[in-house]
Amino acid sequence: MKNVTKGTIILTSTGLSAESVRHAAEKFFDSLLYKSVAIITTAADGKENNKYSKLTESQFKELGFNTINFIDIENKPQTDFSKYSVICVCGGNTYKLLKYVREANFKESIIKLLESNGIYIGVSAGAIILAPTVQIAALVDPEPNETGIMNLEGLGLIDFEVHPHYNPSHEKELAAYQKTTVNKVVRISDSQAVIITEKGQQVIE
């Protein structure tokens, strides 16, 4: 992993919906001094009214978080995230998320979170953007580029690319894509997660 040597990154397809992922994440939540989470809804259709955004909120409530806030960095790019111990970035359109992440300089907020031993949870698009590039979203099970952005450089907080919602039917596209990128591509099914700490990374399934 590049740039950060503290904190925890949890990369998922479906957030805390898979029991194995939720159970693994709970171990990290237990060590937090305070349980406060910012749920980033920027990429989701309907933002905080999206059913998956609502589901994420209910999951954090069940896990004993006492501060749970929906934040849309498209509309609130100057948000101070220093009071949160967890940032959970919801899925949705990767290009849209990348556009507003850049405009809000959200990378700096993530780095500060991790440096204070916080936890970043990336759900689908929220996982993809941490890679050196999001080009995979254009070429494997492709998404519509609603924003028209041409620069597909990611945040570079991890040194591999992520393909969430992995299905064996994507393998032909993935094999072709792997020939076009110098980065390792990590496949994450809906029941898996990649957890990265200063000790290294592991796949939960």
C-alpha positions in Angstrom: 0.0 0.0 0.0 1.2 3.5 -0.8 1.1 6.7 1.2 -0.5 5.4 4.4 1.0 3.1 7.0 -1.7 3.4 9.7 -5.4 2.8 9.9 -7.5 0.2 8.2 -8.9 0.0 4.6 -11.8 -2.4 4.0 -12.7 -2.9 0.3 -16.0 -4.5 -0.5 -18.7 -5.0 -3.1 -21.7 -4.8 -0.7 -20.4 -3.1 2.4 -21.3 -4.8 5.6 -24.1 -6.9 4.0 -22.0 -10.1 3.9 -22.0 -11.7 7.3 -18.3 -12.7 7.0 -17.3 -9.1 6.1 -19.4 -7.6 8.8 -17.9 -10.0 11.4 -14.4 -9.1 10.3 -15.1 -5.4 10.4 -16.6 -5.6 13.9 -13.2 -6.6 15.3 -11.8 -3.3 14.0 -14.8 -1.3 15.3 -14.3 -2.7 18.8 -10.9 -1.0 19.1 -12.2 2.5 18.2 -12.2 5.1 20.9 -15.5 6.5 19.6 -17.9 5.2 17.1 -18.8 7.8 14.5 -19.3 7.3 10.8 -19.6 9.5 7.7 -21.6 7.7 5.0 -20.7 9.2 1.7 -23.7 9.0 -0.7 -22.3 11.0 -3.6 -22.3 8.2 -6.2 -25.6 6.6 -5.2 -28.8 7.2 -7.1 -31.1 9.1 -4.7 -28.1 9.8 -2.4 -29.2 9.3 1.2 -32.6 8.1 0.1 -31.1 5.2 -1.8 -32.1 1.8 -0.3 -28.5 0.8 0.1 -27.6 4.0 1.8 -30.5 3.4 4.2 -29.3 -0.2 4.7 -25.8 1.0 5.5 -27.2 3.4 8.1 -29.2 0.7 9.8 -26.2 -1.6 9.9 -24.0 1.0 11.7 -26.9 1.6 14.2 -27.0 -2.2 14.9 -23.2 -2.1 15.5 -23.5 0.6 18.2 -22.4 3.7 16.3 -23.8 6.8 18.0 -22.9 9.3 15.4 -24.1 8.4 11.8 -24.2 11.2 9.2 -25.0 11.1 5.5 -22.6 13.4 3.6 -22.7 14.3 -0.1 -19.3 15.8 -1.1 -20.9 17.0 -4.3 -22.9 19.5 -2.3 -20.6 19.8 0.8 -17.1 19.6 -0.5 -15.6 21.5 2.4 -16.8 18.9 5.0 -14.5 18.4 8.0 -14.2 14.7 8.6 -11.9 14.9 11.6 -14.7 14.0 14.1 -15.3 10.6 12.3 -13.6 7.4 13.2 -15.0 5.7 10.1 -15.7 6.9 6.6 -17.9 4.6 4.5 -18.1 5.5 0.8 -21.2 4.0 -0.9 -21.3 2.5 -4.3 -22.9 4.0 -7.5 -21.3 5.6 -10.6 -17.5 5.4 -10.3 -16.9 8.4 -12.7 -19.3 10.6 -10.8 -17.7 9.7 -7.5 -14.2 10.3 -8.8 -15.1 13.7 -10.2 -16.4 15.0 -6.8 -13.8 13.2 -4.8 -11.2 15.2 -6.7 -13.1 18.5 -6.5 -13.4 18.1 -2.7 -9.8 17.0 -2.3 -11.2 14.0 -0.5 -8.0 12.1 -0.7 -6.5 14.3 2.0 -9.5 13.5 4.3 -8.9 9.8 3.8 -5.2 10.1 4.6 -5.9 12.1 7.7 -8.5 9.5 8.8 -6.0 6.6 8.3 -3.2 8.5 10.1 -5.5 8.8 13.1 -6.0 5.0 13.0 -9.5 5.4 11.5 -11.2 3.0 9.1 -12.1 3.6 5.5 -14.8 1.3 4.0 -15.1 1.4 0.2 -18.2 -0.1 -1.3 -18.0 -1.0 -5.0 -17.2 2.4 -6.6 -15.9 3.5 -3.2 -13.3 0.7 -3.4 -12.4 1.2 -7.1 -11.4 4.9 -6.7 -8.5 4.1 -4.2 -6.6 2.3 -7.0 -4.0 4.0 -9.3 -6.6 4.1 -12.1 -10.4 3.5 -12.4 -10.0 2.4 -16.1 -11.3 -1.0 -15.1 -14.8 0.5 -14.7 -14.7 1.5 -18.4 -13.6 -1.9 -19.7 -14.9 -4.7 -17.5 -18.7 -4.9 -16.9 -18.5 -1.2 -18.0 -20.4 1.7 -16.4 -21.7 4.7 -18.2 -19.4 7.7 -17.9 -22.1 10.2 -16.9 -19.7 13.0 -16.2 -17.6 12.8 -19.3 -14.3 12.9 -17.4 -11.4 11.8 -19.4 -8.7 11.5 -16.8 -9.3 8.2 -15.1 -6.4 8.4 -12.6 -7.5 7.1 -9.2 -6.4 8.2 -5.8 -3.4 5.8 -5.7 -3.9 4.9 -2.0 -3.6 1.2 -2.9 -1.2 -0.3 -5.5 -3.6 -2.6 -7.2 -7.0 -2.3 -9.0 -10.3 -3.6 -7.7 -13.0 -5.4 -9.6 -16.1 -5.6 -7.3 -19.2 -7.7 -7.8 -16.9 -10.3 -9.4 -18.7 -13.0 -11.3 -16.9 -15.8 -13.3 -18.7 -14.5 -16.4 -16.5 -11.4 -16.2 -13.3 -13.5 -16.6 -12.9 -13.1 -20.3 -13.1 -9.3 -20.0 -10.8 -9.3 -17.0 -8.2 -11.4 -18.9 -8.2 -8.9 -21.8 -8.0 -6.0 -19.4 -5.1 -7.5 -17.4 -3.0 -7.3 -20.6 -3.6 -3.5 -20.7 -2.6 -2.6 -17.2 0.6 -2.9 -15.2 -1.3 -3.3 -12.0 -2.5 -6.4 -10.3 -6.3 -6.8 -10.5 -8.0 -8.1 -7.3 -11.5 -9.6 -7.8 -14.0 -9.2 -5.0 -17.3 -11.1 -5.0 -20.3 -9.8 -3.2 -19.4 -11.9 -0.2 -15.8 -11.0 0.0 -13.6 -8.1 1.2 -10.0 -7.1 1.1 -8.8 -5.7 4.5 -5.5 -3.7 4.5 -3.7 -2.7 7.6 -0.1 -1.8 8.4 0.6 -5.5 8.8 -0.5 -6.3 5.2 -3.7 -7.4 3.5 -6.0 -10.3 3.6 -9.1 -11.5 1.8 -12.2 -12.2 3.9 -14.8 -14.6 2.5 
